[in-house]
Amino acid sequence: MGSFFLFLVGFGMTVTGSVTIIAYFNFLPAGLTWADYFIFIAGRLECYFFPLGLLLLLISLRHFNIEK
């Protein structure tokens, strides 16, 4: 039950982070360079949800495989 909850939390965090990163792509046509873009998203807390969510997903999937 705990690994399923961890999976759902990881999935939600991954979706939130990826949607935010994609939404910030709108700054590129406004004149930001790719370097400025990466510096900008590196400073945003909600963009860190994507790698953290992926980590939680991988941990929960590994736990599912060990149980079986």
N, C-alpha and C positions, 0 to 999 in steps of 0.2 A: 504494500500500500504506500509506503514511504517513497519508493523509487518511482511509482506512478505520479505522485504529487511533485516530486523533483523534476520529472519529465515535463509535466504541465507548466511548472514555473519556468523551466528553461526554455520551453517553446514560446511562452508569452514574452519572455525577455528578448529572445532572438527576434521575434516578429517586431516588437517595439523598437529595438535598436536598428534593424534593417530598414524599417519604414522611415525612421528619422534620418538615417544616412541617405536614403534615396530622396527624401524631401529636401535635404540640404544640397542636392545636385542642382537645384534651381538657382543657386548662387553662381554657378559657372557661367551661364549666359550674361549675368550681370557684370562680369568683368574680372572675377577671381581666376587666378591661375590654379593649376592642379596642386602646386605646392601650397598656395594659400588655403586651398580647400582642405587639404590634409592637416595643416596646422590648425585650422578652425575646428574640424571635427575631433581632433585630438584633445581639444580643450573643453568639449561638451560632455557632460556627465551621461546624458542619455545615449550617446553613441557607444559607451562602454557596456551597455546592456547586451549588445550583439555578441561580442566574444565571451562574455560571462555566461550568457544563455547557451551558447554552443558548448561551453565547458560543462554546464549542468546537464545538457542533453547527452553528451558523451559519457558522463559519469553514470547517469541513470540507465543508459542503454547497456553499458558494460555490466551494471548490476543485474539487469534483466538476463543477460547471457550467462552470468555466473549462477543464477538461481535455477536455470533449466538444465 
